């Protein structure tokens, strides 16, 4: 970690010398010497850090290096804050420069003194480096571990693709738990607790049980709730309500955000009493109090309901099972044989090479039979060259020391580098992807609680990040640099910290609030933090109960990241122009509808996000955007623009064409006459990956979007065309014809078309069927024709297909050889479609067929099938069929048909 800090500060010094060298004056040489010495230390640290746990003296030396690097960063940022950015012109400018120079003589002398002091410290620390090099025999010319470039070069994809589902030793406990869930004909609530130390795979095991087809068909109402140590109970209940309603395709009540905990529990209980047989998992329960709270929301009914818990604590497992028919399952570490099998499968997809046998067994011994540890370390080793035993021995000595801080690959943006790191961490099983935005693009991730604890311990020990989780604590250092206030549900923690006499945030670089429900934080504590944190760079206030941006924010001249999403902020003051280092501004789900002209001063801005759903309860998924200044094209660094309102005229659409770095563009309120200018702008956006366009109007009344202009330029096969980079295309509004250039989107993986209303001769399937990477299609009101034909050889990678609200559709045909990878097909509100798609039996990999609000004739055919009927034979292979319909009394019901016997479960 110290090497990462030194690397960052060294890069910071290089930038200062390059961009602000003239301001340094006589200090330039001193700063250059410090930078050079840090370079020597960085090379030494790559090898020294893995050895620090073995020698307290080396550990103390590394701490000194880290603190010195932090102090250098402070001095540099103070210097820039005082002297940079005061470039005035003309006679008045000259006069201001003279006055400024006179006033800043004392400040410059102070900075010079601080730099000299640091130079002296660095010299003493450097002497320690030379001493330890001799004593430990460390050569700082050898990096000791491969860089990110090397790790990509030596990665073996086959080894990294070993599925986590193939965990060894899981089949027997899985079947054991399933039998416990299903056994007996009791009508009482049964609780099953899985208990064991962190890393044993409790969550993985229970997840496999929860998703097993036999469990799913016996428990039509299911939910999974992650509790964790920092449980926000009202938020957890809202999440449970959301899951339960979505499970039965019911709309979630909007008022749940404003009601009490007691009322939330009542909603859960009433819902479950009416819904039918349920199975709910509460993962990672930390204390008995949680069970004592949640149990009152779980009705026993007469269905034989089930609850499963995972916990590390035996008292929690026992307490949750006292009042019901219960079962406590204690997990044990993997056996030596199973551990070795899992380890080899993860790394080699087979047997371990003989020359690596000893070091492999030594590494495996450190895992102590913990599946999580085996997968994490196995993922790390799988990225190493198996022919180089020295790399394996380095991992044996120091696990997790490979990541190299700020080393970028040539030609890549910092976002690309970050995605590379994320991908490698996912491959190592250090990060788990929980939700995908589209194929290959994670939308949400989590880390295992064991890994989180390790990170928190390391961060606290090295004063990297300080996390407060709602109870009084002492800081690891008076120089708190990164502070996370997490799930503060009471004021005791804040009041405790405010009473500290030596409390100071002057070194703070990052301040993040996560799931805070404490209004005091917004008013008092927040004000104190912002007032004293003049060097702050990261400020995350998402979800806070604030109605306007605190004035102190606009004095944070080093700020690069500002998030006010999900707040009640409705305007952005002109003072936003003072934040000239800002790169990220997030105003999502706020009331902001217009940005001031001063936003154009933010020349480093890369991400500009400001939108709000038009109607959260409407399935049209429209968003309000923001109106920007007419010269928005001056923000040349922009990479994400979401969502710009084009209702002010064609000027803003033309300005978009100047933003040549854009990767994501969301634009709304387009008119037909804007189409030509938009196509002209798109020609210039050669890096665009996501494009969303929405016209004026709503649903069938949407205005036409005309995207058939500049055909020659847009259809060019040139490698610089945005057609080569686009991966997601979203279109809201009527289309007279499909944009011709869509047939050239070779890397498109997802397309959404809502209310296109294409005529029969403009069948969108014809345009899209040969796109080689298309994995997801969602159509809503997109086509007026009577027939959709899926022809052989088309949609080779399609996995999900949603067809909704196409009122004229009567027939669907599926030829053999089309959609060979389709996993999910959803048909919704297609009133004239009275038969299943002809040839549906050709979709051999289909896992789920959803039929919602379909014609009564089609529903009756599917529900009342006979085993010897043709319809039954066509759909018998589909593991799950879900039917959603309204009963005669207006109630929404879900019917599930399972397996070849098509057993019916009514929810």
TARA-V358350 format. One record per backbone hydrogen bond with DSSP energy under -0.5 kcal/mol. NH is the residue of the N-H (numbers start at 1). CO is the residue of the C=O. Records with the same first field share a line. If there is no record, write none. Layout:
BEGIN
NH->CO ; CO
END
This chain:
BEGIN
5->1
6->2
7->3
8->4
9->5
10->6
11->7
12->8
13->9
14->10
15->11
16->12
17->13
18->14
19->15
20->16
23->20
24->20 ; 21
25->21
27->24
28->25
31->27
32->28
33->29
34->30
35->31
36->32
37->33
38->34
39->35
40->36
41->37
42->38
43->39
44->40
45->41
46->42
47->43 ; 44
48->44
49->45
51->48
52->49
54->51
55->52
59->55
60->56
61->57
62->58
63->59
64->60
65->61
66->62
67->63
68->64
69->65
70->66
71->67
72->68
73->69
74->70
75->71
76->72
77->73
78->74
79->75
80->76
81->77
82->78
83->79
84->79 ; 80
86->83
88->86
93->89
94->90
95->91
96->92
97->93
98->94
99->95
100->96
101->97
102->98
103->99
104->100
105->102
108->104
109->105
110->106
111->107
112->108
113->109
114->110
115->111
116->112
117->113
118->114
119->115
120->116
121->117
122->118
123->119
124->120
125->121
126->122
127->123
128->124
129->125
130->126
131->127
132->128
133->129
134->130
135->131
136->132
137->133
138->133
140->138
142->139
143->141
151->147
152->148
153->149
154->150
155->152
156->382
157->155
159->156
160->156
161->157
162->159
166->163
167->164
170->167
174->170
175->171
176->172
177->173
178->174
179->175
180->176
181->177
182->178
183->179
190->305
191->325
192->307
193->327
194->309
195->193 ; 329
196->311
200->197
205->201
206->202
207->203
208->204
209->205
210->206
211->207
212->209
216->212
217->213
218->214
219->215
221->277
222->220
223->279
225->281
227->225 ; 283
228->283 ; 284
231->228
233->231
236->232
237->233
238->234
239->235
240->236
241->237
242->238
243->239
244->240
245->241
246->242
247->243
248->244
249->246
250->245
256->253
257->254
258->255
259->256
264->260
265->261
266->262
267->263
268->264
269->265
270->266
271->267
272->268
273->269
274->270
275->271
276->272
279->221
280->306
281->223
282->308
283->225 ; 281
285->310
290->287
291->287
292->288
293->289 ; 290
294->290
295->291
296->293
297->294
298->295
299->297
303->300
304->187
305->300
306->278
307->190
308->280
309->192
310->282
311->194
312->285
317->313
318->314
319->315
320->316
321->317 ; 318
322->318 ; 319
324->321
325->189
326->324
327->191
329->193 ; 327
330->328
331->195 ; 329
334->369
339->335
340->336
341->337
342->338
343->339
344->340
345->341
346->342
347->343
348->344
349->344
350->344
356->353
357->354
360->356
361->357
362->358
363->359
364->360
365->361
366->362 ; 363
367->363 ; 364
368->364 ; 365
370->367
371->369
372->199
374->370
375->371
376->372
377->373
378->374
379->375 ; 428
380->376
381->377
382->378
383->379 ; 380
384->381
386->384
388->385
389->387
391->388
392->388
393->389
394->390
395->391
396->392
397->393
398->394
401->398
407->404
408->406
412->409
417->413
418->414
419->415
420->416
421->417
422->418
423->419
424->420
425->421
426->422
427->423
428->424
429->426
430->425
431->425
432->446
434->432 ; 444
435->444
437->441
438->441
441->438
443->435
444->435
446->432
452->448
453->449
454->450
455->451
456->452
457->453
458->454
459->455
460->456
461->457
462->458
463->460
464->459
466->482
467->465
468->484
480->478
483->510
484->466
485->483 ; 512
486->468 ; 484
487->485 ; 514
489->487
495->491
496->492
497->493
498->494
499->495
500->497
503->500
508->505
509->481
510->481
511->538
512->483
513->540
514->485
515->513
517->488
519->517
521->518
522->518
523->519
524->520
525->520
526->521
528->524
529->525
530->526
531->527
532->528
533->529
534->532
536->533
537->509
538->509
539->561
540->511
541->539 ; 563
543->565
544->541
546->544
553->550
554->551
555->552
556->553
557->555
559->556
560->537
561->537
562->584
563->539
564->586
566->588
567->564
568->546
570->547
573->571
576->573
577->574
578->575
579->576
580->578
582->579
583->560
584->560
585->607
586->562
587->585 ; 609
589->611
590->587 ; 611
591->569
592->569
593->570
595->627
599->596
600->597
601->598
602->599
603->601
605->602
606->583
607->583
608->640
609->585
610->642
612->624
614->622
618->615
621->618
624->612
626->643
627->593
628->626
632->629
634->631
635->632
636->634
638->635
639->606
640->606
641->664
642->608
643->666
644->666
645->626
646->644 ; 668
649->646
652->649
653->649
654->650
655->651
656->652
657->653 ; 654
658->655
659->656
660->658
662->659
663->639
664->639
665->690
666->641
667->692
668->644
670->694
674->671
675->672
678->674
679->675
680->676
681->677
682->678
683->679
684->681
685->681 ; 682
686->684
688->685
689->663
690->663
691->728
692->665
693->730
694->667
695->732
696->670
701->698
702->699
703->696
705->734
706->704
707->705
709->707
714->710
715->711
716->713
721->718
724->721
725->722
726->722
727->689
728->689
729->750
730->691
731->752
732->693
733->731 ; 754
734->703
735->756
742->739
743->740
744->741
745->742
746->744
747->723
748->745
749->727
750->727
751->776
752->729
753->778
754->731
755->780
757->781
758->782
762->759
763->760
766->763
767->763
768->764
769->765
771->768
772->770
774->771
775->749
776->749
777->800
778->751
779->802
780->753
781->804
784->758
788->811
790->813
791->789
793->817
794->791
795->769
798->795
799->775
800->775
801->824
802->777
803->826
804->779
805->828
807->805
809->806
810->786
811->786
813->788
814->838
815->790
818->815
819->794
822->819
823->799
824->799
825->848
826->801
827->850
828->803
829->852
831->829
833->830
834->810 ; 832
838->812
840->837
842->839
843->840
844->842
846->843
847->823
848->823
849->880
850->825
851->882
852->827
853->884
855->830 ; 833
859->855
860->856
861->857
862->858
863->859
864->860
865->862
869->866
873->869
874->870
875->871
876->872
878->875
879->846
880->847
881->897
882->849
883->881 ; 895
884->851
885->893
887->891
890->887
893->885
895->883
896->905
897->881
898->903
899->879
902->898 ; 899
903->898
905->896
907->894 ; 905
END
